[in-house]
Amino acid sequence: MRNQLFRTRITEMLGIRHPILCGGMGPSVSDASYVAAVVNAGGMGFVVAAGFSDLDEFREQLRRCRSLTSGKGFGVNLYLSGQANAAERLRQQMRILAEEEVLCVETSGGSPEEVLPALREAGIKVLHKVPAVRYARSAARLGVDAVIVVGNDCGGHPGTYGISSMVQAAHAPKEVSIPVVIGGGIGAGRQLAATLMMGADAILMGSRMLVAEELWIHRQYKERLVQSDGTESIIVKNGLRQHHRVLNNDSAKAVAALDAAGASDFESYRPHVMGTLTTHAYKTGDSHQGMLDCGPSIVFANAVQSVEAIFDSVLDDARHAMRRLEDLRCNW
Ligand SMILES: Cc1cc2nc3c(=O)[nH]c(=O)nc-3n(C[C@H](O)[C@H](O)[C@H](O)COP(=O)(O)O)c2cc1C
């Protein structure tokens, strides 16, 4: 593992060596084995609570993660749908987080207002993920511990405003006083260096990590991603206002056609967006169908590697970028 290169409010808050967070990847892509590998490599990862419909299995994942990390702190991704019928489920998940002494959560989806008191009571740090600085401001006012601001490049849900990560990175740290993490399109160390220079406290990566050896998804899919030139993602489901950046496969093309035709009813979309297609693709490596979250930062993945090897290359590249800037300095 590389030495600590950067000390930021996020490394201090989470007790991690590197300012590198790996966002939760559903449905159950980021499981205990992967999250433990991220934590053991000096970053912070998040087990996706929604990926485990069986709560005993979810608890088991958390215990496994704790054992694989020899008791180091790790995180959970909590999706806040805001829907009344999901409230009981969320309460049960939060009870397990408290009982299993989870260190932090990456919340995404709706506002964290409802869940904050219970998480605070349990001593769990809350990092709320948003797709625009305006939401970062309101989350900061509510009292979250940190905000994660993702730009339009991100795999998964970039929100509806289409703001680039470069703009978010320069804007967000000036707008809130709490620690800021920037994600979306990040997969190289020079981006880590640039993000820290712009005032952020850490980066968040998702797509870049899809080639990690420790992920259970089929190796054939990882090998396919290694070949990617970064042009193969597309934002779809605009018709449902659920903008979703995914691999541009047969399902994505069918959904894009529905968007273009002005469809806005879920039933038209359902055959193409069913979660079973996604799980099948991850299990078999056949990526023609399913909504497969992925963004252009996959271009930085040149090999299937361990999480630690990916971190090493990111950190070496960050150091190189810092040196380059030093070399460019004149007349300060
Ligand atoms: C395969 C995959 C699945 C994801 N699933 C979730 C999820 O369940 N919940 C969530 O909040 N974010 C999810 N994300 C988003 C990531 O946590 C992260 O915000 C995003 O990947 C960062 O942008 P990047 O892909 O450009 O690195 C997913 C991303 C990927 C690539």
The ligand as a MOL file (V3000), in Angstrom:
LIG
                    3D

  0  0  0     0  0            999 V3000
M  V30 BEGIN CTAB
M  V30 COUNTS 31 33 0 0 0
M  V30 BEGIN ATOM
M  V30 1 C -22.3480 -0.4220 -11.4190 0
M  V30 2 C -22.7360 0.7970 -10.6290 0
M  V30 3 C -23.7930 0.6960 -9.7370 0
M  V30 4 C -24.1530 1.8180 -8.9630 0
M  V30 5 N -25.1630 1.6900 -8.0390 0
M  V30 6 C -25.4250 2.7080 -7.1790 0
M  V30 7 C -26.3550 2.5500 -6.1190 0
M  V30 8 O -26.9650 1.4980 -5.9500 0
M  V30 9 N -26.5660 3.6120 -5.2980 0
M  V30 10 C -25.8930 4.7920 -5.4610 0
M  V30 11 O -26.0900 5.7210 -4.6590 0
M  V30 12 N -25.0170 4.9710 -6.4550 0
M  V30 13 C -24.7470 3.9580 -7.3180 0
M  V30 14 N -23.8180 4.1130 -8.3060 0
M  V30 15 C -23.0940 5.3930 -8.4190 0
M  V30 16 C -21.7390 5.3380 -7.7000 0
M  V30 17 O -21.9040 5.1280 -6.3280 0
M  V30 18 C -20.9600 6.6570 -7.9150 0
M  V30 19 O -21.7250 7.7470 -7.4490 0
M  V30 20 C -20.6260 6.8820 -9.3880 0
M  V30 21 O -20.2490 5.6720 -9.9830 0
M  V30 22 C -19.5040 7.9070 -9.5270 0
M  V30 23 O -19.2800 8.2090 -10.8580 0
M  V30 24 P -18.2670 7.3800 -11.8260 0
M  V30 25 O -19.0050 6.1690 -12.2120 0
M  V30 26 O -18.0420 8.2920 -12.9650 0
M  V30 27 O -17.0490 7.0890 -11.0350 0
M  V30 28 C -23.4690 3.0420 -9.1180 0
M  V30 29 C -22.4290 3.1260 -10.0640 0
M  V30 30 C -22.0540 2.0240 -10.8030 0
M  V30 31 C -20.9230 2.1610 -11.7820 0
M  V30 END ATOM
M  V30 BEGIN BOND
M  V30 1 1 1 2
M  V30 2 1 2 3
M  V30 3 2 2 30
M  V30 4 2 3 4
M  V30 5 1 4 5
M  V30 6 1 4 28
M  V30 7 2 5 6
M  V30 8 1 6 7
M  V30 9 1 6 13
M  V30 10 2 7 8
M  V30 11 1 7 9
M  V30 12 1 9 10
M  V30 13 2 10 11
M  V30 14 1 10 12
M  V30 15 2 12 13
M  V30 16 1 13 14
M  V30 17 1 14 15
M  V30 18 1 14 28
M  V30 19 1 15 16
M  V30 20 1 16 17
M  V30 21 1 16 18
M  V30 22 1 18 19
M  V30 23 1 18 20
M  V30 24 1 20 21
M  V30 25 1 20 22
M  V30 26 1 22 23
M  V30 27 1 23 24
M  V30 28 2 24 25
M  V30 29 1 24 26
M  V30 30 1 24 27
M  V30 31 2 28 29
M  V30 32 1 29 30
M  V30 33 1 30 31
M  V30 END BOND
M  V30 END CTAB
M  END
